[in-house]
């Protein structure tokens, strides 16, 4: 098990679909070394998959950084950054049923969209804390935390 004092930082590039798979796998391995097991380990991996998929879809490329933290509790910090257009309405993007800036309605059903509109909402449910900010020069930064039980 790694501790915050000797915590490595695992930084991975996101530029191709295979990178999403690699990032998901690495996040599971990193989480396991940090002491996560079972459900929590897979919640982190699923959240990473959602975030890295969004990077490819909306920005084309970015980075994933995994870090073990000790404050305010022991846990893992997942940071995903890109240089895409940013998220126009962060609050709406975190709600289920919102895809590409619009909510599903009977006039714009799910069949007309390229996603289910649950990505950032799922990340919010799977992780213990999620912070999203747009960079004024372009891009988005998502920092998500999962605390060890």
Helices and strands as residue ranges (DSSP letters): G 4-6, E 9-14, H 17-34, H 38-54, I 55-59, E 62-69, E 75-82, H 90-93, E 98-99, E 102-103, G 110-112, H 119-126, E 129-134, E 140-147
